[in-house]
Amino acid sequence: MSNIAGRVREVFRGDQRVDPDALIARLEAVRRFLTVVDGLLPDSDLVPAHTLVERAGTRLALSRDHTVVALAGATGSGKSSLFNALAQLELSPVGVRRPTTGVTHACVWGPLEGANHLLDWIGVLPRHRFVRESALDGDDETALHGLILLDLPDFDSVQRSHRLEVDRLLGLVDQVVWVVDPQKYADRVIHDSYLREFHRHRDVTVVVLNQADRLPPAEVPRVLDDLRRLLDADGLTGVPLLATAAIDPAGMVGLRAALERTVAERQAALRRLAGDVDTVVGGLDALVGSARPAGGPDDAAVDGLNRALAGAAGVPAVTAAVERAYRHRAGAATGWPVVRGWRRLRPDPLRRLHLHGPAGDQADPAESLVAATSVPDPTAAQRSALGLAIRAVADRAAADLPAAWPGAVTSAARSRLGDLPDALDRTIAGTDLGLDRRPLWWRFVGGTQWLVTLAAVVGLGWLVLGYALRALGLPALDNPMVGQVPLPTLLLLGGLLAGLLLAAATRPAVRWAARRARVRAEQRLTARVGQVGDEYVLTPVRIVLGSYAQARDALRDAARR
């Protein structure tokens, strides 16, 4: 056993201490990450992180004065013999029948009362808890006060319940001592299923080659070197490797020294949790990556969305109605008064669409909540175009995100799709289309039309009066002459002709102004529809992108040591 003492120095490799405040900050960053991504990422991908936050909070709230160390190994590795040798008591059954250890046994150095809450959380039954404290020991066991040593069931047991118990406890203990024997130290089960999974917990992992006394002294270094090679391949470079012999007190010196150092440092629990954070962060890194997406979709996608929303909202139909309404109202205001009444009998095109209510900022809030138009429902093609535009917005916004996020962005973009029709209808109904004010030139032309019509009426009346006087044999009126034309005739014909010419001359101006009114209405409607798109589609997308950025920052903070 001359080489055993030489291997003890591997335990004292100067591990970096874990700052409790820094560890708590990392755990808080993981908690912040979970809060940010709640509902955005699949719950199955977040189970390890939730488990870590819950378990770490509980472990830190329990005794910080105790260190839980588990002896784990395969059937026949002799871990129960090691357990009894360290305790110097026959606490865990040892025998030739396999598996011997069916339940977890615990030995506590120091008062049991202080460790009970921790053992309750771990799940060791009270009848399997023992205290390593005797008046005969004197101060011999003082160096291990605070140690809770567990003897776990065999991880390769034929009984599945034993394996499940081992897996559960390995996620709770502060440090693991893996016990292997010269015959099965290279077994693939322990390396592939367990040791390799502990590569992020090197600081709380010890490997012992037990039953080294069964090897010829010259073979012990060779077996240890081969085992070290396997551990390095498992990612456990630098993990303490000791040779032990439970039947020889000298063969327990190295392991006991390692346990005494672990207990004295009071760092095992913190290092275990730090390793757990590393493991969880490593698993979550693929969900977040390091991409820095833009604040939202590009302008081309937004423009496409606005066009699709305008089509679904019926903006083309409304703007066409605005042009017709302008011409209708202009004709009623500037046309020949003789036919104005006939024009008023025709319905206003905007009234057909129920767009004659309050407009813009002057709308009654109570009325705008129930505003509804008769704009035609979007066609199947328009609905399809809107769906494609929303999908394009989501795809452009999530182009640089990891694979787990585009689905969340798409769901956010479509999250208020059912509310869009009513929102668009209210927007159309509440938009000031710019037809409330009558242009001044309408009044000028309308007043002129009334003047020439009045002249025609005066001329007609004058002529009728003259004919009536002559028919009654009364003296005829003296009609003034303008050139060769009597004034009453000039008034009548001139008024009629001037009205017709003025109406004809005004018609091109009305058409031009109607087109301008249509353009203005289209601009206003497009802007208002764009606001709806921003609120109902773009804002949810930006929220998800903001959540991604927060999640990335939180995970980066959790990764800092």
C-alpha positions, 0 to 999 in steps of 0.5 A: 500500500506504499502508493496509496499515500502518494495518491493522496496529494491528488486530492489537494489540487487547490480548487477555486473557492465558490463565492456564495453571493456569486452563486446566488446571483447565478441562480437568480439569473437562471430564475430570471431566464425562466421568468422571461421564457415562460410560455415561449419555449417548450416546457420539456426543455426547461425542466432541468432549469426549474429543478435546479432553481427549486433544489438549489433554493432548498439546499441553500436554505437547509444546513450550511454546516453539513456536507452530504457525501455519497458512496456510489458504486456497482455491485461487489465494489465494496462501498458498504465495506468502505462505509463501515470502515469510515464509520468504524461501525457495522452500519450497512450490511455486507455479504456475499448476496448481491445486491446487498445494499437495498436502501440508503444508509446515512452516518452523521458525524456530530449531533443528529438533530442538526442534520435531520431536516437535510436527511428528510429532504434527501429522503433517508428514512429515520431508521437508517440514520446513524450517529458517529459519536462516542465518548471513547473517540475523544477528539478523533472524529472532530475533523469529520464533524458535519459530514453526512455519509451515505451508502447508496444502493448499487447503481447496476442492481437488477432491481429497477427501484434501486437504480432509480433511487441512486439516480435521484440521490445523485442529483441531491448530494454535495459530493460523490465518491465513486467506488470501483474495484480492480475487476470492473473499474473499466465497465462501460456502464459506470463510465458511459451512464454516470462518470461521463455525465459528471464532467461538470462536477469534477470539483465534487467528484472523487474516484477510489479504486477499492480492494486494492489489497487484492492486487499485487503491489506492483500492479496497483500503479498500472491499474491506477494509471489505466483508470486515470486514462479512462477518467480523462476520456470521460472529461474528469481530468484532475479528479482525485483518484485514490486506492483504498482497502477497507480491511486495512486502516492504512488503506483508508488514510487517503480517503479519510484525508479527502473527506476531512478536507471537504468537511473543513472547506464547507465548499462541497454544496456550493461547488455541487450547485455551481456545477449544476448551474454549469450543466443547466446553462450548457443545456440551455445555451443551444436554446439561446445562442449568441444572436443579436436580432434586430428590434423587429422585422425589416421595412419590406416585411412591414410594408407588405403587412400594411398592404395586406391589412389595407386590403383586408380592411377594405381600404380600396373600397373606402377610398373609391367611395371617398372619390365618388362621395367627393364628386357627389358632394361637390356636384351638389354644392357647385352644380346647377341649382335646378338639378341639385335637388335631384342629386340630393335624392341619390344616396351618399356613397360613404353613407352606404358604407356607414362611414358618415359618423364622427371622425378622427379625434372628434369621435365620441369614444363611446360611439367608437367602441361600437362603430361598425361599417358596411365595408365588404368582408375580405375575400379569401385571397385577401385573407390568405395574403394577410396570413402570408404577410404576417408569416413573412413578418415573423420569419424576417424577425426571427431569421437570426434566432436559434431554432427554439424561437421562430415558433414563439415569434410566429405565435406572437405575430398571430396571437391577436389575429382573431381581434384584427377584423374588429380592430380594422373595422373600428379604425376605418369607422373612426378615421377622418376621411377629410370630407367634413370641411367644404372647400371655399371654392365650392362656396364661390362656385355655388354662390355664382350658380345661384346668382346666374340662376337668379338672373335667369329666374328674373329674366323669365319672370320679366318675360312672363309678366310682359306676355301676361300684360299684353294678353290682358290688353294692358300697356306692355312693359318697356324692355331695355335692349342690350344690343339687339337682345331684350334684357329679360331674354338676355337674363334668361338665356344668359343665366341658363347658359352661364350655369351650364358653362360654369358646371361644365367648367367645374367638372374637371376641377371636381374630378381632379380634387376628388382624386386628391381626396382619394389619395389623402384618404388612402394615406390616412387610412393606410397610416391608421391601419399601420397603427393597428398592425403595429399594435396587433402584430408587430408589438407582440413580435417585438415583445418576444424579441425583447424576451429573447434578448433578456433571456440571452443576457440572463443566461450570460449572467448565469454562465459567469463564474 
